[in-house]
């Protein structure tokens, strides 16, 4: 049995997954080491343990990193994983296991999993991950679109509000300040501050935090103020999607990340907000979906990328 291993490195944990080409065989999870040397060792140990456990022949390894990953597989920017910046994390694994190692941005990996799993017939797919920030991935004609440097498909830092909220990247009004999971919480706190969120404040309680999950919970109970915040949030999601749709012209948009757990409550609102933009609706057939995959999307996509040639005309992934 040929095995691929996917390693999704998050800011707080690493999810490792073994895949046999058709199904997930097993996963494991460890905290993300802060130290660069320990990080490389941990990837190696996770891989060895999964290969031992599933007794297959290792064919390839995929690594997803939360940051801007160059075509050479080296992270150039990684605010949530500074230890990885400048490291060739594939090198040690290639040396030890003697197999091809693909390193890519985590959202590119998740987009690839969404394409293969949820929309293999899509001519052009845009996957957007609404989590702590916003990640993205673009698959065109069955290939991941990686750009000139490997940094394509990073929509979180599109400026959607001139002079808006300050983003950690240094810009004002980035999309992820409004339309990420954290953005949902930010919109809710703004509503409370402006007197439109008494029920949210009451539910959070004294000293409690008004955040995205709280909005989701209250909205699920039909609370009008939470639903109003959710409407506002869907409007911000739509603002960014309008730009992506006009540039990429996708037939499928897949929404993933923590906020996607809201399911149809989110999808219906985003669709409704998109309906007010003539350029999005006229002459297009656009299907906005919620991803079927859970938190394992990035690791699964990394494993699938490792076992497939997905790069087409783009420079091939680094191999040993
Ligand atoms: Zn930004």
Boltz pocket constraint, residues with backbone or C-beta under 6 A from the ligand:
constraints:
  - pocket:
      binder: B
      contacts: [[A, 156], [A, 157], [A, 167], [A, 168], [A, 169], [A, 170], [A, 171], [A, 174]]
      max_distance: 6.0
